[in-house]
Amino acid sequence: HTRCLSDWSSDVCSSDHKDIISLVRDNLWVYTKEKGRGKLLECADIQAKWGVPPERIPDVLMLCGDAIDTIPGIMGIGEKTATALVQQFGSATAVFEHLEQVPERIRKKLEAGVASFKLSQQLVQLHTNILLPELVPLSPNWGKAIELARFYGMQSIAQRWADHLIEKKDDVAKPA
């Protein structure tokens, strides 16, 4: 399941799908459960865990695959090798553009896995440009949003929203 909550400065997605972490940006975080505990993931967390920025996670998966999501990747290329290649060349596509710079043992695997790579390329893409019908903005029900955030274990988000409501009430109470 993936759920999203938003305030004026940032968005948070709660998801148990690791693929969603590729969407993390400065203003979009992912709340996930790791080892039974809730954790809010930011760009630095993903860089530290994966060795590449969030937007390069699909590149790593194109090369090493993901059995859970039936992304084949390239036979014989594991996560460490895929990460090292993306770090060195900047993207999975750039790896193939610079095959002459890749060690022969790895280059042979890449050359043999071109068809699998092309399929993986299609499978890892998250489509973020889907047109939605025009949405009418509504005033958020902050009480319900805070309740939901707490229910899903997003205590820090719930607190930020509660603090925001207090600030907003203070602003309204101040004379002009």
C-alpha positions as CSV (number, residue, x, y, z in Angstrom):
1,H,0.0,0.0,0.0
2,T,1.1,3.5,-0.7
3,R,-0.4,6.5,1.0
4,C,0.5,10.2,0.6
5,L,0.1,13.1,3.0
6,S,1.0,16.7,2.2
7,D,1.5,20.0,3.9
8,W,2.6,23.3,2.4
9,S,6.3,22.6,2.3
10,S,6.7,18.9,1.8
11,D,5.0,15.7,0.9
12,V,5.3,12.3,2.6
13,C,4.5,8.9,1.1
14,S,4.0,5.9,3.3
15,S,4.9,2.8,1.4
16,D,6.1,-0.7,1.8
17,H,7.3,-0.7,-1.9
18,K,11.1,0.0,-2.1
19,D,10.7,1.2,-5.7
20,I,9.0,4.4,-4.3
21,I,12.3,5.5,-2.8
22,S,13.4,6.6,-6.2
23,L,10.9,9.5,-5.9
24,V,12.5,10.9,-2.8
25,R,13.5,14.6,-3.2
26,D,14.2,17.5,-0.9
27,N,10.5,18.1,-0.6
28,L,9.2,14.5,-0.9
29,W,10.1,11.9,1.8
30,V,9.1,8.3,2.1
31,Y,7.9,6.8,5.4
32,T,8.6,3.1,5.6
33,K,8.9,0.4,8.2
34,E,12.4,-1.1,8.6
35,K,12.8,-4.0,11.1
36,G,9.4,-3.2,12.5
37,R,10.1,0.4,13.2
38,G,8.9,3.4,11.3
39,K,11.5,5.6,9.5
40,L,11.2,8.7,7.5
41,L,13.6,8.5,4.5
42,E,15.2,11.6,3.0
43,C,17.7,11.9,0.2
44,A,20.7,11.5,2.5
45,D,19.3,8.3,3.9
46,I,18.9,6.7,0.5
47,Q,22.4,7.9,-0.6
48,A,23.9,6.3,2.5
49,K,22.0,3.0,2.2
50,W,22.2,2.5,-1.6
51,G,25.4,4.5,-2.5
52,V,23.5,6.5,-5.2
53,P,21.0,9.3,-5.0
54,P,17.3,8.3,-5.1
55,E,16.8,9.2,-8.8
56,R,19.5,6.6,-9.7
57,I,17.9,3.7,-7.8
58,P,16.1,2.6,-11.1
59,D,19.5,2.5,-12.8
60,V,20.9,0.1,-10.2
61,L,17.7,-2.1,-10.5
62,M,18.1,-2.1,-14.3
63,L,21.4,-3.7,-13.9
64,C,21.0,-6.0,-11.0
65,G,17.3,-6.7,-11.2
66,D,14.7,-7.2,-8.5
67,A,13.3,-10.7,-8.0
68,I,10.3,-9.5,-6.0
69,D,9.2,-7.2,-8.8
70,T,10.2,-9.6,-11.5
71,I,12.8,-7.2,-13.0
72,P,15.3,-9.5,-14.6
73,G,18.4,-7.2,-14.6
74,I,21.5,-8.7,-16.1
75,M,22.6,-12.3,-15.2
76,G,25.6,-12.2,-13.0
77,I,25.4,-8.5,-12.1
78,G,24.7,-8.1,-8.4
79,E,23.7,-5.0,-6.4
80,K,27.3,-4.1,-5.4
81,T,28.5,-4.2,-9.0
82,A,25.5,-2.4,-10.3
83,T,25.9,0.4,-7.7
84,A,29.6,0.7,-8.5
85,L,28.9,1.0,-12.3
86,V,26.2,3.6,-11.7
87,Q,28.5,5.5,-9.4
88,Q,31.3,5.4,-12.0
89,F,29.3,6.2,-15.1
90,G,26.3,8.2,-13.7
91,S,23.5,6.0,-15.2
92,A,22.9,2.5,-16.4
93,T,22.6,3.8,-20.0
94,A,26.0,5.5,-19.7
95,V,27.5,2.1,-18.6
96,F,26.6,0.7,-22.1
97,E,27.9,3.8,-23.8
98,H,31.3,3.2,-22.2
99,L,31.6,-0.6,-22.3
100,E,35.3,-0.3,-23.4
101,Q,36.0,1.1,-19.9
102,V,34.3,-1.7,-18.1
103,P,36.5,-4.7,-17.0
104,E,36.2,-7.6,-19.5
105,R,34.6,-10.0,-17.0
106,I,31.7,-7.6,-16.4
107,R,31.6,-6.3,-20.0
108,K,30.9,-9.8,-21.3
109,K,27.9,-10.1,-18.9
110,L,26.6,-6.7,-20.0
111,E,26.9,-7.5,-23.7
112,A,25.1,-10.8,-23.2
113,G,22.4,-9.2,-21.2
114,V,21.3,-6.3,-23.5
115,A,17.8,-7.7,-24.2
116,S,17.3,-8.3,-20.5
117,F,18.5,-4.8,-19.7
118,K,16.1,-3.2,-22.2
119,L,13.2,-5.1,-20.6
120,S,14.4,-4.0,-17.1
121,Q,14.6,-0.4,-18.3
122,Q,10.9,-0.5,-19.2
123,L,9.9,-2.3,-16.0
124,V,11.6,0.0,-13.5
125,Q,10.1,3.3,-14.8
126,L,7.6,4.9,-12.5
127,H,5.3,7.1,-14.5
128,T,5.0,10.4,-12.8
129,N,3.6,12.4,-15.7
130,I,0.1,11.0,-15.6
131,L,-2.5,13.6,-16.3
132,L,-5.2,13.9,-13.6
133,P,-8.6,15.5,-14.1
134,E,-8.6,19.1,-12.8
135,L,-8.8,18.9,-9.0
136,V,-10.7,21.3,-6.9
137,P,-8.6,22.3,-3.9
138,L,-10.4,21.7,-0.6
139,S,-9.6,23.0,2.8
140,P,-7.8,20.1,4.5
141,N,-9.4,18.4,7.6
142,W,-6.3,18.8,9.7
143,G,-7.7,16.9,12.6
144,K,-8.4,13.9,10.4
145,A,-5.0,14.2,8.7
146,I,-3.2,14.3,12.1
147,E,-5.3,11.3,13.3
148,L,-4.4,9.3,10.1
149,A,-0.7,10.3,10.4
150,R,-0.6,9.0,14.0
151,F,-2.5,5.8,13.0
152,Y,0.1,5.0,10.4
153,G,2.9,5.7,12.8
154,M,4.0,9.1,11.4
155,Q,4.4,10.8,14.7
156,S,6.8,13.5,13.6
157,I,4.5,14.5,10.6
158,A,1.5,14.6,12.9
159,Q,3.4,16.8,15.4
160,R,4.5,19.2,12.6
161,W,0.9,19.5,11.4
162,A,-0.4,20.0,15.0
163,D,2.3,22.7,15.5
164,H,1.3,24.4,12.2
165,L,-2.3,24.5,13.4
166,I,-1.3,26.2,16.6
167,E,0.8,28.7,14.7
168,K,-2.1,29.4,12.3
169,K,-4.5,30.0,15.2
170,D,-1.9,32.3,16.8
171,D,-1.7,34.3,13.5
172,V,-5.5,34.6,13.4
173,A,-5.7,35.8,17.0
174,K,-3.1,38.5,16.5
175,P,-4.5,42.0,15.8
176,A,-3.7,43.5,12.4
